[in-house]
Amino acid sequence: MAVQSPPSKSKSNAETVHSPLVTYASMISLLTLCPPFVILLWYSMTLADGSVSQTLDYLSRNGLQGFLRIWPRPTPIACKIIAIYAAFEAALQLLLPGKTVYGPISPTGHRPVYKANGVAAYLVTLVAYVALWWFGIFNPTIVYDHLGEIYSALIFGSFVFCIFLYIKGHLAPSSTDSGSSGNIIIDFYWGMELYPRIGKHFDIKVFTNCRFGMMSWAVLALTYCIKQYEENGKVADSMLVNTALMLIYVTKFFWWEAGYWNTMDIAHDRAGFYICWGCLVWVPSVYTSPGMYLVNHPVNLGTQLALTILVAGILCIYINYDCDRQRQEFRRTNGKCRVWGKAPSKIEASYTTTAGETKRSLLLTSGWWGLSRHFHYVPEILAAFFWTVPALFNHFLPYFYVMFLTILLFDRAKRDDDRCRSKYGKYWKLYCDKVPYRIIPGIY
């Protein structure tokens, strides 16, 4: 059951955040259980044949001491890899040119300004990474061989980073969109600031969510592919399908990055453990786990099955992109556009800001957004299934990400509905009457 944190007690009246999935007690559990799970996932995928039962059998025989023995210690090479990668991405974020993009106006009237250079940073990163391997300067298999140490270093380093965000939120907030709930655990978990920055131009959430988290997804996908090639002298078609779909999805993300800055992750969820630690640790480890599994478990799908999975995955990624494109175009033109060849159906809604101003919004009720209020989550979940299914069904663990994503998005849909119901009142009821299903048309 979702709960709401207490209102901000600082000088800010920034929008209150909501808890996904969890009660206060569960929030503490996630703080303590997520780091060990990342290590157990890595151990199971790379050293226990992808088997949950094998890992559980080891833990039942060896207990806590056995778990501590398999936890890899952060090493200088792991820390060096992370530091170079983080510095490189930070430099690209700051130095590459890009057009100026404005985020949504916050409840306190603040409007963040971004430099949209994600596509350029993405291309530079992948070309540089492949070039380092191709010319024998750096072998990406080193990353795979030290993956456990890298995750361990990220776990501890990201905790320190979140502590820094907590202290910064108290002492030097970057905007009026900040404040304390009065509870140290909630403040650390949810964050103190909505738009934290270092200096004027370095946006912390863009770095953690996009340039470190999402970029590492693409980099690790390539790493797993290269590792399998170095080990076997070839890349199985299952790995090729997995890598291709992941890269297409991440490419779509960076192509649409400016749109992501208007989503709940950036515009409503503050920068704390939930978002920042998640993007720095959970994304590189859990989101890439199907490819991690395939490194040592190559599957020969055959041309016909491989192409079928690839085409189905690409179609899902395209529909997911087109859903977002449709809504962005609707907003950009203030409803004066064509949706599926005709004028869009819409509801004109008004709401009152915390400053007492009355604002107007248009709610799209046709196209993809007429099928359900969050239909774009359906192709996103299916895309994750299609880049996982090349692993077939010998083990359960490769499908953990699909199940986690499903829970995450269903919860996010509920949180978004709750937020919009509070914001729009009677207009949201009209919208729900017109678009009655939350995610799956005809079912939910």
C-alpha positions, 0 to 999 in steps of 0.5 A: 500500500502506497503511503504519503510522506509528511509535508515539507517542513522547510521553507519550501512547499515543494510537492510531497513525494509518494512511496512506491510499493512500500510502507515505512518499514519496507522502506528500511528493508529495501535500504538493507536488502537491495545491496545484498541482492545485487551481489547474489544476482551477480554470483548466481548469474556468473558463478552459480550457472544462473541457478537460484536453487544452487545459490540458495543451497550454498547459502543454506550450507554456509550461512552468513559466513558463506555470503560474506565469502562470496561478496567481492571486495572493491578493488583498485581496478574496479574503482579506477574503471568506475572513476574513469567512466563517471568522469568521462560521462560527466565531461560529455554532459558538460562539454558537448553542445546541445540545444536548450530545453526547459523542463516542466514548471514545478509546484514552487514555480521553478522551471529547470533548464537542460542542455539536450546532448544525450544522443551525442554523448551516447554515440561518443560513448559507444564509438569510443568503447568499441574503438578502445577494444578494436585497437587493443587499447582496452579490452572490455572483458576486463569489466566483465571479469571484475564485475562483482568488484565493480558492483561492490564498489558501486554499492558502497560508493553510491551510499556515500553519494546519497549521504552527500545528497542528503547533506547538500539538501539540508545545507545548500539546496539548488532551488526552492524545490527542496525540503525535509519531511522531518524524518531522516530515513524518509529524507535519505530514501526519497531525497531532499531536492527535486532538482539538485545541481553542482554549480549552475550547469551540472544536473545531478539527476540527469547524470545519475539517471541518464548518463551513468545509469542508462549509459551503463546499460548500453556499455554493459550490453556491449561488454557481455557480447564482446566477452562471449566473442572473446571466450567462444570465438563467436557470438550466439544468435541469442546474444545478438538478439538480446544485445540488439534489442537492448541497444535499440531501446537505450538508443530510443531513450536517448533520442527521447531524453528531453521527454524523459525530463518531463516524467515522474522520475525527474519532475516528481521524484526527488534525488535520494536513495530510491532514484539515485542509488537505483540508477547508479547500482540497480540499473547496471546490475539488474537491468542488464542481467539477461545479457549477463546470463547469456555470456555463459549460456549461449543459446542457438535459436536458429535464424527464423526464431531469432528474427521473429523475436527481434522483429517483435521486440523492435515493434514493441520498442517502436510502439512505446516510443510512438506513445510518448511521441504522440503525447509530446506532439499533443502537448507541443501543439496545444492539442492542434495536431492529428492523432491517428489521422484525425483531430485528437479527443481531449479534456480541458482541465484546470488546476491550482498551484501551491502559489494559488495560480490557476493553470490549464492543461489538456488531457489526451483521450484518443490514440494510444492514450485512449486505449488506457491511461498508461498504455505505454507500459504494455509495450515496454514490459513486452520489449523487456520480455523479448530481449530476455526470452532468447535465454529460453526457460532453463532458469527463472533468474533471467526473468527477474528484470521483467517481473521487477519492471512489471511491478515497478510500472504498475506501481508507477501508474497508480502513483501517477493516477493518485497524483493526477487525481489530487491535482485535477480533481473533477477533471481527472474523474471525467478523464477516468470515465472516458479512459477507464483502464489504467494499463491493460485495455479491457482488463486493468 
